[in-house]
Amino acid sequence: AVDSKMLTKSLFLLYLLIDLTLGDGMIEVFKWKQIDYYNRGEGRPVRMPDPSAPVVFPGRYGREKLERGKRDVLTSRDTPAGIMSRSNIAADDNSGPYVAYNNVPMGVTHFRGRLFVTMPRRRVGIPSTLNYIDMRSDGQQRSPKLRAYPSFELNQFNASAQNLVSVYRTTVDACQRLWFIDTGMLEYPNNRQQIRRPSIWIVDLQNDRVIKRYDIPESVVDTGRGLASLTIDVGTQNQCSKAYAYIPDLVNSRLYVYSLAEDRMWVFQHNYFNFDPLAGDLHIGGQTFRWDDGIFSTTLGPRQSDGSQDVYFHAMASNNEFVVSNKVLQQESNAARSDHGNDFRVLGSRGVNKQSTMHDYDPRTGVVFYAEIQTNGVGCWNTSKPLSADTHGVVDSDAQNMIYPSDLTIDEEGVIWVMSNSMPIFIYSQLDTDTYNFRIWKQDVYEAKHNTVCE
């Protein structure tokens, strides 16, 4: 009886400890077994890549590299040779403009009743790469269909050289504009093709008109393969015409800066942009693999006394966080320096197995929230404290339902939005189309940090 009481007390203390270390969790908003669209493009010509287009990175996974004795290291952009996903088995499944299995959502951003969802073209059969959910009309559905944005026609990459090819993630700035990178690349396995220059797009969300498209020069980057996200800086007074975009390149381990006022870009290089070789071994969704993704996400931190803001950044294959001032990045001459001195600094480590895709800073709470792939969850850090494993909190973790959180954004109302998409299973195995594979989650920033070390 004494042992039973001690066991009960121990369990109570354990549950209390868990309750004190976990946040209030994320709320599931939508979930899909497979993604569907209001406009699938049926009745239109099949939008296959131009067979005369050059194949980018020929032999990337061929014998040439293996015979040179080099280990074939992969990024999250790649499907390794020998992996035949379900989407590649039957050729007749790939004959139409819409192949349900091939549609894996990547990004999620909310703005005033519209939830933007991206579908990068990593396989054939994707009707539109940039989409949205109308929360007013479809918000009560469990698995709503997607609507092409800003139009279905603009998403048809073979219809015009001005149309969208492939978008990974979006962001909304303080001037009510949607920004994103079109990689210009069809990332079909063993046939990756750069059919358009990668480009920066700006859309006015008040009238859904494209107000800017900037083709990234080849002198800056040869392909769009590693351009997965961007962060927009409009300064202290929301100077919309003087915005800067900070664009990480996870493949080339570089950070690009785009000036809207000058309509030009420059390139920063630093060792801190590289992946950590000790953090590249991943086990997610029952799949074990190795990635070498470099700098993956940037976010603007608290404003300093001189009006500047820190820019936090990290590689995906890493547990560390770094920082640089936006004033450093905004000076093009700084990019040409051979030595950056102490301008780029290490903030600390989030702890073991805390690899993160995207992160976002919330100015209301002073907390950075992380989409964490090894824990299949969301983490947090209060920027008023030094960054360490002890100050890194757990908002939520769900190895069954939140497999691979691919994106995390915070809207103007202080709500966190997270996409989880089971991508490692899609790449290395097969998705079960009878179960829910893709989910969108949300949570208020104050509720998210509640009962964590981030308070």
N, C-alpha and C positions, 0 to 999 in steps of 0.2 A: 504494500500500500504506500510505503514511503517512497519507493522507487517510482511508482505511478505518479505521485504528487510532484516529485522532482522533475519527471519527464514532462508533465503538463506545464509546470512553471518554466522549464527550459524552452518548450515550444512557444509559450506565450511571449517570452522575451525575444525569441527569434522573430516571430511575427511582428512584434513591436519594432524591432530593429529594421526589418524590411520596410515597414510602413513609414519609418522616419527617413529612409534613404531613397525611397521611390517617390516620384512626383505623382500627380493625380492622373497621369496617363493621357494617351491620345484617344480621341473619339473617332470611330470609323464613320465616314460619311458615305462613300460609295465603294462598291466592289464589283469586279467583273470576272467571269470565267474566260470570256473572250470579248474583245472590244468590237463594237459595231458603230456605224455611222448613219446619219440621216441621208447622206449622199455617198454611196459606195462607188459611183462612177460607172455603174452598169450601162451598157449600150454605147460606151465610148471605146475608142481604140485602146488596145493594151499599151500601157506606158512602160515599155521595156527600155533599157539603156541603149544608146546608139552603139551598134557593134563596131563601128569604126573609131569610137572614142578610145583614147589610150588607157591601158590598164596601169593603174598607179601601183608602185612597189612590186613590180614583177619578181617572182621568185622569193617573195618575202617569207613564205613558209615552205619553199621547195628544198631540194637536196643541197643546193649551192651553199646555203648557210650552215646546214648540218655538217657538210663535208669539210667546212673550214674549222670544225671543232668548236664552234661557239654554241652556247646554250640558247635555245630559242625562247626568249622571255616575252611574255604577252602582256598587253594592256587590256583594259576593259573594252577597247574598240575591236578586239580580235576574236575570231573563231578559229581555234587551232586546226591544223591539218589532221584529217582522219576523223574529225567529229562530224557526223552526219545527223544534223538535227531533223526533227520530224518535218520541218518546212522544206527540206531538200530531197526527201525520199521519193515522192511521186511528182514527176514533171507535170502531169496534168493538173495537179493542185495549184500550180503556179501560172496557169494560163490566163487568169483573169485579173482585172484591176483591183480586186479585193480578195485577199487570202487571209481569212480570219486569224489563223494561228500565228501569222507573221507580225501581227500588230502588237508591239510591246511598248506601252507608254513610258515616258522618261521624266518629263518635267511637269510641274504644277505651280500656277501662280493665280492668285485671286485678286480681282479688282471690281468692286461695286456690283456684285451679282453675277459676274462672269468668271468662270474658272477655266483658265487656259491650260490645255493639255497638249504636250508635244509628242510626236511619234516619229523619231528619226528613221530614215530609210536605210535600215540595216538588212532588209530583205525585200523581195518583190511583194506586190499586192497591198500597198499602203495607199489608200485614196487621198489622204491629205496629211501633211506633216505638222501643220499648225492648226489647232482646233480649240473649241471651247464648249463648256457646258453652261447652258442658261439656267442659273439657279432658281429663277422665278418660275419657270415653266417645268423644269425637269428635276428640281432639287429634291423632290420627294421620292424619286425613283431609286431603286437599289442599284441598277446598272444602266444609267442613262446612255443614250447614243450621243456621239460627238458631232458637232457642227464645224465645218471648215471655217477658218478665219484667215484674213478678213473676208475671203470668198473662196468658193470651191475652185473657180477658174485660176486664181493666183497660185493654187497649190499643185497645178498640173505642170510638172517640170519640163516635159517635152513639148508643151504647147508654145512656149516662148522662152527666150533667153533671159527674160526679166522675172521669171516665176521662181517660186520657192522650190528648193530641192530637199534639204534635210535640216531640221532644227532640233536641238537637244533640250535647251532650257530657255526660259524667258524671265524678264524682270520688269517691274513697273517703277518708274522714277517719280519724284515729287511733282513733276509737271504733267502728270496724267498721260505718260507716253509708255508704250510697250516697246522694249528693246530685246533683240535677240540676234544670234549669229546664225546665218545660213551657211553650213559647212560647204555647200556646193558639191558634196560627195555622195555617191551611191555606194554604200558599204556592204555590197553583196559578197558573201564568202567566195574567196578565190577569184573575184572579179571586181575588185574595188576600183571605182572610176571617179576621177575629179572632172565632172562635166561642166562646172562653172567655177569662177573664182569665189572663194569664201567671202562673205559680205556681212556688214553690220546693217541691220534694219531698225528703223524707228517708225512706229505707228501711233498716230494721234488717237487716243481712246475716246475722245469726245465725238469724233466723226468717222473713225475706223479708216482713215486715209493714211497711206504710206507717205510720210513726209521726208524720209531720208533713206537712201541706200548707198552704202560706201563699199566698193570693191576693195578688199584688202590686197595691197600690192604684193607681187611675187617676191619683191626684195625684202618684205617683212616675213612672210611665211609661204612655203611652196604649195601646201595643201591645207584643207580645213580639217584634217583628221583629228587633231587634238583640241579643237575649240568647242568646249562643252558648256561654257557659262560666261557670264559677264556681270560686273557690278558698276552701277552708275553713280557718279558723284556730281551733284549740281551746286555744291558749295554752301556757304552759310545763308545766302539770301535766295536760294532756289533759282540761281541764274541759269535758266533753261538753255539759252543759246551758248553758254560757256561750259556745258557738261563735259565730263571726262568719263570714258569707259575703261575699266581695268579688266583685261581678258587673259586668263591663264591658258597655257598650252600644255596639256598633260603629257603629250608625246615628246615634244622638243624641250620641255622643262624651261620655258620662257614665260615672261609676263609682258604682254603688250599693253600699251596705253594709246587710246584714241582721243584726240581733241576735236570736239564738234566745232568749236570756233575756228580752228585752224584747218580742219578737215584733213588731218594727217595722223600717222601712227609712228610710234617708236618702240624699241625693243629693249627690255631689261633682261640681263642674264645674271644668275647668282647660284651658288651651290645649294642654297636653301630651297630652290625650286625642284631639286631632284627627289626621287623616291628614296625611301630608307630600305636598303637591302634586307634588313632584319624584320621588316614589317610587310613584306610582299607575299608571304605565305598565308593564304586565306582558306577558311572553311565556312561556307555559307550554303544553306539550303540542302545539306547533304552532299555538297560538291567540294572537293579539295583541289586547289589550283594555285597558281602563282601569277601575280600581276606586277607591273612596274610603272604604274601611273604616277607621273610627277605632279607638279602644282595643279590643283584641281578646282579650288574654290577660294574666292576672296570676299571679304565683307568689310564695310566701313564701321569702325569702332567709335568710342566716345570722342566728342569734340574736346580739343585741348584749349588751354588758356589763350594761346595765340591764334585761335580760330582754325587750326589744322585738325585733321582727323587721322587716326591710325588706320591702316589697312591691314587686317588680319588675313593670313593665308596659310594653306597647308597642302602638301601632296596627299593624294588619296592613299597610297601605299606608305603610310607614315602615321605615327601617333603624336607627332610634335606639331606645335603651333608657332608661327613666326609673325613678325610685324614690321611694317615700314610706314613712314609718314606719307600722306598723300601729297604733301608739298615736295617731297623727293621725286615721286613718280611724275608729277606734272611738269617738271623741268626736263625737256628733251635732252639737254646737254648732259644731264646726269647719267643718261643711259649709255653714253659713250665712254664713261670712266672705266679704267682698268681695275680700279679698287674702290669699292663703295664704303670703305671704312666701317663705322658702326651704324650706318643708316638702316641696315637690315639686322634685326635682332631675334634671338630665340626667346619665346615667351615661356616655354616649358612643355612637358609631356602630359597628355591626357590620361596616360596609363596604358596598360597592356591591352591589346585587342580593341583599341578605340579608333580604328581607321574610319575615316569619315569621307563621304562624298561631298555634300554641300553643308555650309553653315551660314547663319544669318544673325546679325546683331540687332537686338531690340533696344532702342534708346529709352523706352519707358521704364524698363526694369534694369537696364545695364547688363543684361545677360546675353551671351552668345549661345545659340541652340545648334546642335549638331545632328545630322543624319548619319548614324553609325552602322556600318554594314556587317561587322563581325558580331555585334550584339543584337542585330536586327531591331534597332530601336532608336531612340532620341536621347541625346545627352545634353548637358548644359554646363556653363561656366560663368560665374559672376565676375565681370571684369574689374571689380573693385578689389579682388583678391589675387594673389599670385596664382599662376596656373600650375597645377600639379594633379596627380591622381587623387589626392585627398580633397581637392576643391572642385573636382569634376563630378557632376551629379548625373543621376539616371532619372530621366523623365518617364520613359517607358521602354519596355523590351518584350518582344513577342516573337519567338523563333518559329512559330507556326503561321502567323498571319501577317507579320511585318517583314517578310523576307526581302532583303536588299532595298532599304530606303534610298532611292535614287535622287530625290530632290527634297529640299526644305526651303520654304520661303515664308516671310512674315508680311501680312498685308497692312494697309494704313490704319486698320482698326485694331491692330495688335493681336491678330489671330495667326497661329502657326499652321501652315499647310504642308503635308508630307505625302509624297508618292512612294509606294513600295511596289516593286514590279517583278520579283522572282527572276531577275535576269540571269544569274549564274545557272539556274536550272534550264532556262531557255538555251543558253550557249552550250553547256556541257552535257545536258541530258534531254529530257522531254517534259514539257508542261502537261499536266493532267487537265484536259479541257472539261472535265466533270467537276473540278473543284475551282474555288475562287483564287486566281493567280495575281490579280492586280487590285490594289486598294488605295484610296485617298483618305487621309486622316486630317483632323484639325484639333486645335486646342488653344484657348486663351493663354497669353504669355504669363499672366499672373497665376493661373491655375497650373500651368506647366511647371513653374519653378516651385510651387507650393510643396512643402515637406521634403525639399532637397537641400543640399549644401549650397545651392545657388540663391537661396533667399537672403 
